[in-house]
Structure formats: structure tokens, C-alpha cells
Amino acid sequence: MTFLRAKLPCRPSYFRFAVFLASLFLPCSIAGVAVVNLPKNATLFPALVFYGDSIVDTGNNNYIKTIAKANFPPYGKDFIGRIPTGRFSDGKILSDLFAEELGIKPVLPPFLDPSLQDQDLLTGVSFASANTGYDPLTARLASVLSFSDQLELFKEYISKLKKIAGDEKSSAIILRESLIGVIAGNNDIAITYFNTPLRKFRYDVASYTDLRTSPLRCHLRAGAN
């Protein structure tokens, strides 16, 4: 599978923004077919970072007050150690599969995990939060992390990286060489738009789509500054 990379209009060298279809990636992984074939001990990216919802949330919701959690059985029954970790799956999720296939590490940890070690931070984390969306209202309805919240966590992450590796190496790891993925949007449509009157009576689907996606570029621009 080839990633489609789109450069952001502001300071484009700072981010490689990955746009991909989960439905294309998952069947290959489930079937045991390697998506990316790398030489032994080689990686395309030094670190991987994900923003988004339950598709890439590896457990951040465990550490916030919300009912949107997956830290109980039968979740995790096919995961390492057969324990629920907060992933909305019985095994690894998309963010883990990317980290593994790219040769970065076996799983991608949640940033809010208090047991994270320096090496975990250096090779990337997930800021994603299950039940969130591009629409800030979606996050408020579920009491989860909005994209603005996730961006604030990213800023905290950068501060920690600077303490671990220094300004120059941190910039090289995250701002120039790493892969940053964003997956969200289904909760906006399925929950906020179709299951509440809060947006449906004001916007049609096309205009609501514009409403949802326009803040994303602002968030990513802010992250590049």
C-alpha cells in the first residue's frame, strides 16, 4: 500500500500528513500480508503519531471521565496477554498495525498512559479518543477529547520530547521525519448529525461536512507552529 501524502500550506516541511483508507489496510493485515516490506532493522519513519477516534485510540479514554471505554472483557481477548487495554477491539487496532508494519514498534501506546517510558515517547504515541469527531460538539456529547484537546496533548508531548532528546532532535523526530495520521468523522455523522437535532435542522449533509472538516486544517496549522 502506498501512502498519499499531502503537504499543508503552512510550513509544509514540518508535517507529512498521511491520508489513507482503513478499509484498504485492514484486509491485508488480517490476511497476514505485509503492507510494507522493509529490510530487517529498517524503518521509514522514526516515530508515528495518531489523532482521531476509536479506530486509533489505544487507550486514552481509560484516563478521562467518560463512559466511552473499552477496558473490560471481552475487549482484548486476542491482544497481547489477553487483557483489555482500552482499545475498541479484541486485538490490535489500526494505529498498532501501522506501527508494526512500518517497523517502528509492536504497538502504539496512548499518550495519557502514566507508565510511558522515554523510548515510548521517542517512537510515537496516540492522542486519539474514542467517540470523538471533527465537530467539537461530538466530543462534548461523549465527554471525550476533542481535536483541540488532542492538539494540547501534542504540545505537551513536544515539551517532554525536548526534555528527553533536546530541541534539535525533537524537531527532527516529530516535525520533519515522522508520520502523523488523522482518522475521524464517522461519529460526527452517525451520532451528532443523525441522532440529535443539534446539527441536522441547521445543516444539510454537504454543509455539515464542510463545517466538520474546516477546523481540521486550523488544528494542524497550529500544531506546525
Accessible surface in RSA format (square Angstrom, percent):
REM  Atomic radii and reference values for relative SASA: ProtOr
REM  Chains: A
REM  Algorithm: Lee & Richards
REM  Probe-radius: 1.40
REM  Slices: 20
REM RES _ NUM      All-atoms   Total-Side   Main-Chain    Non-polar    All polar
REM                ABS   REL    ABS   REL    ABS   REL    ABS   REL    ABS   REL
RES MET A   1    81.83  42.4  23.75  15.7  58.07 138.3  39.20  33.3  42.62  56.5
RES THR A   2   122.01  86.8  98.29  99.6  23.73  56.5  66.09  88.8  55.93  84.5
RES PHE A   3    15.93   8.0   7.18   4.4   8.75  22.8   7.32   4.4   8.61  24.6
RES LEU A   4   117.93  65.7 114.55  81.9   3.38   8.5 117.43  82.5   0.50   1.3
RES ARG A   5   113.31  47.6  87.17  44.4  26.14  62.2  33.96  46.4  79.35  48.1
RES ALA A   6    46.19  42.5  39.74  61.3   6.45  14.7  45.80  64.5   0.39   1.0
RES LYS A   7   166.18  81.1 138.46  85.0  27.72  66.0  81.67  73.5  84.51  90.0
RES LEU A   8    13.87   7.7  13.12   9.4   0.75   1.9  13.25   9.3   0.62   1.7
RES PRO A   9    81.44  59.4  43.87  40.0  37.57 136.6  56.44  46.6  25.00 155.4
RES CYS A  10    32.90  24.9  26.51  29.6   6.40  15.0  32.60  82.6   0.30   0.3
RES ARG A  11   104.55  43.9  90.08  45.9  14.47  34.5  45.50  62.2  59.05  35.8
RES PRO A  12    58.99  43.0  56.82  51.8   2.18   7.9  57.04  47.1   1.95  12.1
RES SER A  13    76.65  64.8  60.20  80.3  16.45  37.9  50.95 108.5  25.71  36.0
RES TYR A  14    53.41  24.9  52.59  29.9   0.82   2.1  19.33  14.5  34.08  42.0
RES PHE A  15     8.15   4.1   4.04   2.5   4.11  10.7   6.03   3.7   2.12   6.1
RES ARG A  16    90.99  38.2  87.24  44.5   3.75   8.9  19.19  26.2  71.80  43.5
RES PHE A  17    31.28  15.7  31.27  19.4   0.02   0.0  31.28  19.0   0.00   0.0
RES ALA A  18     1.43   1.3   0.06   0.1   1.37   3.1   0.08   0.1   1.35   3.6
RES VAL A  19    65.92  43.4  59.06  53.5   6.86  16.5  62.34  54.2   3.59   9.7
RES PHE A  20    26.00  13.0   1.37   0.8  24.63  64.1   7.64   4.6  18.36  52.6
RES LEU A  21   111.02  61.8 108.84  77.9   2.18   5.5 109.85  77.1   1.17   3.2
RES ALA A  22    24.66  22.7  18.64  28.8   6.01  13.7  18.64  26.3   6.01  15.9
RES SER A  23    80.44  68.0  64.70  86.3  15.74  36.3  54.18 115.4  26.25  36.8
RES LEU A  24   106.87  59.5  97.93  70.1   8.94  22.5  99.67  70.0   7.20  19.4
RES PHE A  25     1.89   0.9   1.38   0.9   0.51   1.3   1.89   1.1   0.00   0.0
RES LEU A  26    61.44  34.2  61.44  44.0   0.00   0.0  61.44  43.2   0.00   0.0
RES PRO A  27    76.22  55.5  67.20  61.3   9.01  32.8  72.24  59.6   3.97  24.7
RES CYS A  28    50.02  37.8  46.05  51.4   3.97   9.3   4.27  10.8  45.75  49.3
RES SER A  29    20.97  17.7   3.72   5.0  17.25  39.7   4.91  10.5  16.07  22.5
RES ILE A  30   143.34  81.6 112.74  84.0  30.60  73.7 120.46  86.7  22.88  62.1
RES ALA A  31    76.42  70.3  37.49  57.9  38.93  88.6  49.26  69.4  27.17  72.0
RES GLY A  32    66.77  82.3   0.00   N/A  66.77  82.3  34.42  94.5  32.35  72.5
RES VAL A  33    88.59  58.3  83.93  76.0   4.66  11.2  87.83  76.3   0.77   2.1
RES ALA A  34    51.02  46.9  33.10  51.1  17.92  40.8  35.51  50.0  15.51  41.1
RES VAL A  35    15.72  10.3   1.34   1.2  14.38  34.7   5.30   4.6  10.42  28.3
RES VAL A  36    23.39  15.4  15.15  13.7   8.24  19.9  17.99  15.6   5.40  14.6
RES ASN A  37   130.07  89.7  99.28  95.9  30.79  74.1  36.75  88.4  93.32  90.2
RES LEU A  38    49.79  27.7  18.80  13.5  30.99  77.9  20.98  14.7  28.81  77.5
RES PRO A  39    98.41  71.7  82.79  75.5  15.62  56.8  95.28  78.7   3.13  19.5
RES LYS A  40   187.32  91.4 154.43  94.8  32.89  78.3 106.63  96.0  80.68  85.9
RES ASN A  41   147.76 101.9  97.21  93.9  50.54 121.7  40.44  97.3 107.32 103.7
RES ALA A  42    36.26  33.3  27.04  41.7   9.22  21.0  32.43  45.7   3.83  10.1
RES THR A  43    70.23  50.0  41.23  41.8  29.00  69.1  19.82  26.6  50.41  76.2
RES LEU A  44    90.01  50.1  66.21  47.4  23.81  59.8  68.87  48.4  21.14  56.9
RES PHE A  45     2.59   1.3   1.48   0.9   1.11   2.9   2.12   1.3   0.48   1.4
RES PRO A  46    56.44  41.1  41.88  38.2  14.56  52.9  50.36  41.6   6.08  37.8
RES ALA A  47     0.00   0.0   0.00   0.0   0.00   0.0   0.00   0.0   0.00   0.0
RES LEU A  48     0.08   0.0   0.08   0.1   0.00   0.0   0.08   0.1   0.00   0.0
RES VAL A  49     0.00   0.0   0.00   0.0   0.00   0.0   0.00   0.0   0.00   0.0
RES PHE A  50     0.36   0.2   0.36   0.2   0.00   0.0   0.36   0.2   0.00   0.0
RES TYR A  51     7.94   3.7   7.94   4.5   0.00   0.0   6.29   4.7   1.65   2.0
RES GLY A  52     0.00   0.0   0.00   N/A   0.00   0.0   0.00   0.0   0.00   0.0
RES ASP A  53     0.11   0.1   0.11   0.1   0.00   0.0   0.11   0.3   0.00   0.0
RES SER A  54    27.78  23.5  25.58  34.1   2.19   5.0   2.84   6.0  24.94  34.9
RES ILE A  55    60.85  34.6  53.23  39.7   7.62  18.4  60.33  43.4   0.52   1.4
RES VAL A  56     0.00   0.0   0.00   0.0   0.00   0.0   0.00   0.0   0.00   0.0
RES ASP A  57     0.00   0.0   0.00   0.0   0.00   0.0   0.00   0.0   0.00   0.0
RES THR A  58     0.88   0.6   0.00   0.0   0.88   2.1   0.00   0.0   0.88   1.3
RES GLY A  59     0.29   0.4   0.00   N/A   0.29   0.4   0.29   0.8   0.00   0.0
RES ASN A  60     0.00   0.0   0.00   0.0   0.00   0.0   0.00   0.0   0.00   0.0
RES ASN A  61     1.78   1.2   1.78   1.7   0.00   0.0   1.78   4.3   0.00   0.0
RES ASN A  62    40.76  28.1  20.31  19.6  20.45  49.2   6.46  15.6  34.30  33.1
RES TYR A  63    97.06  45.3  62.73  35.7  34.33  89.3  49.99  37.6  47.08  58.0
RES ILE A  64    35.30  20.1  24.45  18.2  10.86  26.2  32.06  23.1   3.24   8.8
RES LYS A  65   197.26  96.2 177.28 108.8  19.99  47.6 126.64 114.0  70.63  75.2
RES THR A  66    15.87  11.3   0.00   0.0  15.87  37.8   7.57  10.2   8.30  12.5
RES ILE A  67   174.80  99.5 147.02 109.5  27.79  67.0 152.91 110.1  21.90  59.4
RES ALA A  68    10.36   9.5   2.60   4.0   7.76  17.7  10.36  14.6   0.00   0.0
RES LYS A  69    52.43  25.6  46.04  28.3   6.39  15.2  43.63  39.3   8.80   9.4
RES ALA A  70     0.32   0.3   0.00   0.0   0.32   0.7   0.00   0.0   0.32   0.9
RES ASN A  71    66.01  45.5  47.69  46.1  18.32  44.1   7.92  19.1  58.09  56.1
RES PHE A  72   101.13  50.6 100.16  62.0   0.97   2.5 101.13  61.3   0.00   0.0
RES PRO A  73   102.21  74.5  89.22  81.3  12.99  47.2  89.56  73.9  12.65  78.6
RES PRO A  74    95.26  69.4  90.04  82.1   5.21  18.9  94.06  77.7   1.20   7.4
RES TYR A  75    65.39  30.5  62.10  35.3   3.29   8.6  28.63  21.5  36.76  45.3
RES GLY A  76     3.29   4.1   0.00   N/A   3.29   4.1   3.10   8.5   0.19   0.4
RES LYS A  77   106.93  52.2 102.01  62.6   4.92  11.7  75.42  67.9  31.52  33.6
RES ASP A  78    84.77  59.4  55.78  55.5  29.00  68.6  24.57  57.8  60.20  60.0
RES PHE A  79    20.80  10.4  13.79   8.5   7.01  18.3  15.96   9.7   4.84  13.9
RES ILE A  80   106.04  60.3  93.74  69.8  12.30  29.6 101.60  73.2   4.44  12.0
RES GLY A  81    60.96  75.2   0.00   N/A  60.96  75.2  36.06  99.0  24.90  55.8
RES ARG A  82   176.10  73.9 156.33  79.7  19.77  47.1  57.37  78.4 118.73  72.0
RES ILE A  83    98.22  55.9  98.22  73.2   0.00   0.0  98.22  70.7   0.00   0.0
RES PRO A  84    40.63  29.6  26.44  24.1  14.19  51.6  26.44  21.8  14.19  88.2
RES THR A  85    30.68  21.8  18.62  18.9  12.05  28.7  23.86  32.0   6.82  10.3
RES GLY A  86     1.60   2.0   0.00   N/A   1.60   2.0   0.62   1.7   0.98   2.2
RES ARG A  87    12.22   5.1  11.45   5.8   0.77   1.8   2.37   3.2   9.84   6.0
RES PHE A  88    62.92  31.5  39.26  24.3  23.66  61.6  39.26  23.8  23.66  67.7
RES SER A  89    29.26  24.7  18.88  25.2  10.38  23.9  18.08  38.5  11.18  15.7
RES ASP A  90    61.39  43.0  56.56  56.3   4.84  11.4  10.83  25.5  50.57  50.4
RES GLY A  91    10.07  12.4   0.00   N/A  10.07  12.4   9.47  26.0   0.60   1.3
RES LYS A  92    59.21  28.9  38.34  23.5  20.87  49.7  27.78  25.0  31.43  33.5
RES ILE A  93    12.65   7.2   7.98   5.9   4.68  11.3  12.65   9.1   0.00   0.0
RES LEU A  94     3.24   1.8   1.02   0.7   2.22   5.6   1.02   0.7   2.22   6.0
RES SER A  95     0.00   0.0   0.00   0.0   0.00   0.0   0.00   0.0   0.00   0.0
RES ASP A  96     0.00   0.0   0.00   0.0   0.00   0.0   0.00   0.0   0.00   0.0
RES LEU A  97    25.68  14.3  25.68  18.4   0.00   0.0  25.68  18.0   0.00   0.0
RES PHE A  98     1.18   0.6   1.09   0.7   0.09   0.2   1.18   0.7   0.00   0.0
RES ALA A  99     0.00   0.0   0.00   0.0   0.00   0.0   0.00   0.0   0.00   0.0
RES GLU A 100    82.19  47.2  68.67  52.0  13.52  32.2  23.79  46.0  58.41  47.7
RES GLU A 101    38.70  22.2  30.89  23.4   7.81  18.6   5.02   9.7  33.69  27.5
RES LEU A 102     0.65   0.4   0.65   0.5   0.00   0.0   0.65   0.5   0.00   0.0
RES GLY A 103    39.84  49.1   0.00   N/A  39.84  49.1  24.13  66.2  15.71  35.2
RES ILE A 104    22.05  12.5   1.26   0.9  20.79  50.1   3.42   2.5  18.64  50.6
RES LYS A 105    32.70  16.0  22.36  13.7  10.34  24.6  32.26  29.0   0.44   0.5
RES PRO A 106    84.72  61.7  82.21  74.9   2.50   9.1  84.27  69.6   0.45   2.8
RES VAL A 107    37.63  24.8  35.95  32.5   1.68   4.0  35.95  31.2   1.68   4.6
RES LEU A 108     0.00   0.0   0.00   0.0   0.00   0.0   0.00   0.0   0.00   0.0
RES PRO A 109    17.41  12.7  16.00  14.6   1.41   5.1  17.41  14.4   0.00   0.0
RES PRO A 110    12.10   8.8  12.10  11.0   0.00   0.0  12.10  10.0   0.00   0.0
RES PHE A 111     7.63   3.8   2.78   1.7   4.86  12.6   2.78   1.7   4.86  13.9
RES LEU A 112    45.84  25.5  32.27  23.1  13.57  34.1  35.46  24.9  10.37  27.9
RES ASP A 113    32.09  22.5  28.38  28.2   3.71   8.8   0.00   0.0  32.08  32.0
RES PRO A 114   114.62  83.5  74.17  67.6  40.45 147.0  86.64  71.5  27.98 173.9
RES SER A 115    73.82  62.4  60.20  80.3  13.63  31.4  50.15 106.8  23.68  33.2
RES LEU A 116    33.43  18.6  12.16   8.7  21.28  53.5  12.87   9.0  20.57  55.4
RES GLN A 117   119.05  66.6 116.11  84.9   2.93   7.0  45.48  96.8  73.57  55.8
RES ASP A 118    83.89  58.8  80.95  80.6   2.94   7.0  19.08  44.9  64.81  64.6
RES GLN A 119   111.78  62.5 109.36  79.9   2.42   5.8  58.64 124.8  53.13  40.3
RES ASP A 120    41.53  29.1  41.01  40.8   0.51   1.2   1.16   2.7  40.37  40.3
RES LEU A 121    12.30   6.9  12.30   8.8   0.00   0.0  12.30   8.6   0.00   0.0
RES LEU A 122    28.96  16.1  26.27  18.8   2.69   6.8  26.27  18.4   2.69   7.2
RES THR A 123    20.19  14.4  20.19  20.5   0.00   0.0  18.96  25.5   1.23   1.9
RES GLY A 124     0.00   0.0   0.00   N/A   0.00   0.0   0.00   0.0   0.00   0.0
RES VAL A 125     0.00   0.0   0.00   0.0   0.00   0.0   0.00   0.0   0.00   0.0
RES SER A 126     0.00   0.0   0.00   0.0   0.00   0.0   0.00   0.0   0.00   0.0
RES PHE A 127     0.00   0.0   0.00   0.0   0.00   0.0   0.00   0.0   0.00   0.0
RES ALA A 128     0.00   0.0   0.00   0.0   0.00   0.0   0.00   0.0   0.00   0.0
RES SER A 129     0.00   0.0   0.00   0.0   0.00   0.0   0.00   0.0   0.00   0.0
RES ALA A 130     0.02   0.0   0.02   0.0   0.00   0.0   0.02   0.0   0.00   0.0
RES ASN A 131    44.21  30.5  43.57  42.1   0.64   1.5   0.01   0.0  44.20  42.7
RES THR A 132     0.00   0.0   0.00   0.0   0.00   0.0   0.00   0.0   0.00   0.0
RES GLY A 133     0.58   0.7   0.00   N/A   0.58   0.7   0.00   0.0   0.58   1.3
RES TYR A 134    29.20  13.6  25.62  14.6   3.57   9.3  11.44   8.6  17.76  21.9
RES ASP A 135     2.01   1.4   0.77   0.8   1.24   2.9   1.35   3.2   0.66   0.7
RES PRO A 136    61.20  44.6  59.92  54.6   1.28   4.6  61.00  50.4   0.20   1.2
RES LEU A 137    22.90  12.8  22.88  16.4   0.02   0.0  22.88  16.1   0.02   0.0
RES THR A 138     1.70   1.2   0.72   0.7   0.98   2.3   0.72   1.0   0.98   1.5
RES ALA A 139     1.80   1.7   1.64   2.5   0.16   0.4   1.71   2.4   0.09   0.2
RES ARG A 140   156.02  65.5 133.19  67.9  22.83  54.4  73.28 100.1  82.74  50.1
RES LEU A 141    80.37  44.8  45.23  32.4  35.14  88.3  49.72  34.9  30.65  82.5
RES ALA A 142    18.98  17.5   9.36  14.4   9.62  21.9  17.42  24.5   1.56   4.1
RES SER A 143    67.13  56.7  51.46  68.7  15.67  36.1  28.41  60.5  38.72  54.2
RES VAL A 144    13.52   8.9   0.00   0.0  13.52  32.6   1.88   1.6  11.64  31.6
RES LEU A 145    22.90  12.8  22.90  16.4   0.00   0.0  22.90  16.1   0.00   0.0
RES SER A 146    17.16  14.5  17.16  22.9   0.00   0.0  11.55  24.6   5.61   7.9
RES PHE A 147     8.08   4.0   5.48   3.4   2.60   6.8   5.48   3.3   2.60   7.4
RES SER A 148    56.38  47.6  54.33  72.5   2.05   4.7  32.79  69.8  23.59  33.0
RES ASP A 149    58.58  41.0  56.31  56.0   2.27   5.4   7.88  18.5  50.70  50.6
RES GLN A 150     0.00   0.0   0.00   0.0   0.00   0.0   0.00   0.0   0.00   0.0
RES LEU A 151    12.98   7.2  12.98   9.3   0.00   0.0  12.98   9.1   0.00   0.0
RES GLU A 152    97.06  55.7  92.06  69.6   5.00  11.9  42.94  83.0  54.12  44.2
RES LEU A 153    22.25  12.4  22.25  15.9   0.00   0.0  22.25  15.6   0.00   0.0
RES PHE A 154     3.34   1.7   3.34   2.1   0.00   0.0   3.34   2.0   0.00   0.0
RES LYS A 155    96.96  47.3  91.65  56.2   5.31  12.6  57.01  51.3  39.95  42.6
RES GLU A 156    81.26  46.7  74.41  56.3   6.85  16.3  32.33  62.5  48.93  39.9
RES TYR A 157     0.00   0.0   0.00   0.0   0.00   0.0   0.00   0.0   0.00   0.0
RES ILE A 158    23.27  13.2  23.27  17.3   0.00   0.0  23.27  16.8   0.00   0.0
RES SER A 159    58.31  49.3  54.44  72.7   3.86   8.9  25.64  54.6  32.67  45.8
RES LYS A 160    80.16  39.1  79.07  48.5   1.09   2.6  42.76  38.5  37.39  39.8
RES LEU A 161     0.00   0.0   0.00   0.0   0.00   0.0   0.00   0.0   0.00   0.0
RES LYS A 162    91.78  44.8  82.32  50.5   9.46  22.5  30.80  27.7  60.98  65.0
RES LYS A 163   181.00  88.3 142.59  87.5  38.40  91.4  94.93  85.4  86.07  91.7
RES ILE A 164    55.88  31.8  22.04  16.4  33.84  81.6  27.39  19.7  28.48  77.3
RES ALA A 165    28.05  25.8   1.48   2.3  26.57  60.4  11.02  15.5  17.03  45.1
RES GLY A 166    30.95  38.2   0.00   N/A  30.95  38.2  28.72  78.8   2.23   5.0
RES ASP A 167    93.24  65.3  87.33  86.9   5.91  14.0  31.85  75.0  61.39  61.2
RES GLU A 168   146.80  84.3 136.66 103.4  10.14  24.2  57.06 110.4  89.74  73.3
RES LYS A 169   111.66  54.5 106.48  65.3   5.19  12.3  63.28  57.0  48.39  51.5
RES SER A 170     1.52   1.3   1.13   1.5   0.39   0.9   1.42   3.0   0.10   0.1
RES SER A 171    30.48  25.8  29.57  39.5   0.91   2.1  10.04  21.4  20.45  28.6
RES ALA A 172    31.44  28.9  31.05  47.9   0.38   0.9  31.26  44.0   0.18   0.5
RES ILE A 173    13.70   7.8  12.95   9.6   0.75   1.8  13.70   9.9   0.00   0.0
RES ILE A 174     1.09   0.6   0.00   0.0   1.09   2.6   0.00   0.0   1.09   3.0
RES LEU A 175    30.33  16.9  30.33  21.7   0.00   0.0  30.33  21.3   0.00   0.0
RES ARG A 176   104.39  43.8  97.36  49.6   7.03  16.7  34.41  47.0  69.98  42.4
RES GLU A 177    74.79  42.9  74.41  56.3   0.38   0.9  21.27  41.1  53.53  43.7
RES SER A 178     2.32   2.0   0.00   0.0   2.32   5.3   0.00   0.0   2.32   3.3
RES LEU A 179     0.85   0.5   0.85   0.6   0.00   0.0   0.85   0.6   0.00   0.0
RES ILE A 180     1.11   0.6   1.11   0.8   0.00   0.0   1.11   0.8   0.00   0.0
RES GLY A 181     0.36   0.4   0.00   N/A   0.36   0.4   0.36   1.0   0.00   0.0
RES VAL A 182    15.53  10.2   0.62   0.6  14.91  35.9   0.62   0.5  14.91  40.5
RES ILE A 183    22.91  13.0  19.66  14.6   3.25   7.8  22.91  16.5   0.00   0.0
RES ALA A 184    19.99  18.4   0.00   0.0  19.99  45.5   0.97   1.4  19.02  50.4
RES GLY A 185     6.26   7.7   0.00   N/A   6.26   7.7   5.84  16.0   0.42   0.9
RES ASN A 186    80.23  55.3  68.10  65.8  12.12  29.2  42.58 102.5  37.65  36.4
RES ASN A 187    15.53  10.7  15.50  15.0   0.03   0.1   0.03   0.1  15.50  15.0
RES ASP A 188     0.00   0.0   0.00   0.0   0.00   0.0   0.00   0.0   0.00   0.0
RES ILE A 189    47.17  26.8  47.17  35.1   0.00   0.0  47.17  34.0   0.00   0.0
RES ALA A 190    53.89  49.6  46.67  72.0   7.22  16.4  51.98  73.2   1.92   5.1
RES ILE A 191    58.34  33.2  58.34  43.5   0.00   0.0  58.34  42.0   0.00   0.0
RES THR A 192     0.00   0.0   0.00   0.0   0.00   0.0   0.00   0.0   0.00   0.0
RES TYR A 193    10.87   5.1  10.87   6.2   0.00   0.0   2.22   1.7   8.66  10.7
RES PHE A 194   103.99  52.0  91.08  56.4  12.92  33.6  91.08  55.2  12.92  37.0
RES ASN A 195   113.05  78.0  81.05  78.3  32.01  77.1  22.13  53.2  90.93  87.9
RES THR A 196    25.10  17.9  20.71  21.0   4.39  10.5  24.79  33.3   0.31   0.5
RES PRO A 197    82.24  59.9  72.73  66.3   9.50  34.5  73.29  60.5   8.94  55.6
RES LEU A 198    91.88  51.2  71.69  51.3  20.19  50.7  76.58  53.8  15.30  41.2
RES ARG A 199    40.22  16.9  40.22  20.5   0.00   0.0   0.00   0.0  40.22  24.4
RES LYS A 200    77.46  37.8  65.91  40.4  11.55  27.5  31.01  27.9  46.45  49.5
RES PHE A 201   163.93  82.0 126.75  78.5  37.17  96.7 131.61  79.8  32.32  92.5
RES ARG A 202   180.62  75.8 149.36  76.1  31.26  74.4  49.13  67.1 131.49  79.7
RES TYR A 203    45.38  21.2  39.17  22.3   6.21  16.1  30.38  22.8  15.00  18.5
RES ASP A 204    92.02  64.5  81.22  80.8  10.81  25.6  41.43  97.5  50.59  50.5
RES VAL A 205    73.07  48.1  71.06  64.3   2.01   4.9  71.06  61.7   2.01   5.5
RES ALA A 206    70.62  64.9  59.80  92.3  10.82  24.6  66.80  94.1   3.82  10.1
RES SER A 207    43.39  36.7  36.73  49.0   6.66  15.3  37.81  80.5   5.58   7.8
RES TYR A 208     0.02   0.0   0.02   0.0   0.00   0.0   0.02   0.0   0.00   0.0
RES THR A 209    47.69  33.9  47.69  48.4   0.00   0.0  39.65  53.3   8.04  12.2
RES ASP A 210    95.49  66.9  92.97  92.5   2.52   6.0  28.74  67.6  66.76  66.6
RES LEU A 211    59.28  33.0  51.71  37.0   7.57  19.0  57.24  40.2   2.04   5.5
RES ARG A 212    22.19   9.3  21.90  11.2   0.28   0.7   0.21   0.3  21.97  13.3
RES THR A 213    56.67  40.3  50.24  50.9   6.43  15.3  36.14  48.5  20.53  31.0
RES SER A 214    71.28  60.2  54.36  72.5  16.92  39.0  50.89 108.4  20.39  28.6
RES PRO A 215    37.92  27.6  34.01  31.0   3.90  14.2  37.85  31.2   0.07   0.4
RES LEU A 216    24.84  13.8  23.72  17.0   1.12   2.8  24.28  17.1   0.56   1.5
RES ARG A 217   127.28  53.4 124.58  63.5   2.70   6.4  25.29  34.6 101.98  61.8
RES CYS A 218    75.87  57.4  69.71  77.7   6.17  14.5  24.99  63.3  50.88  54.9
RES HIS A 219    33.42  18.3  32.27  22.4   1.15   2.9  22.30  23.0  11.12  12.9
RES LEU A 220    11.44   6.4  10.51   7.5   0.93   2.3  11.44   8.0   0.00   0.0
RES ARG A 221    91.64  38.5  91.64  46.7   0.00   0.0  22.83  31.2  68.81  41.7
RES ALA A 222    37.27  34.3  28.30  43.7   8.97  20.4  32.99  46.5   4.27  11.3
RES GLY A 223     7.21   8.9   0.00   N/A   7.21   8.9   2.49   6.8   4.72  10.6
RES ALA A 224     1.87   1.7   0.00   0.0   1.87   4.2   0.32   0.4   1.55   4.1
RES ASN A 225   125.53  86.6  72.22  69.8  53.31 128.4  52.30 125.9  73.23  70.8
END  Absolute sums over single chains surface
CHAIN  1 A    11062.5       8971.5       2091.0       6640.4       4422.1
END  Absolute sums over all chains
TOTAL         11062.5       8971.5       2091.0       6640.4       4422.1
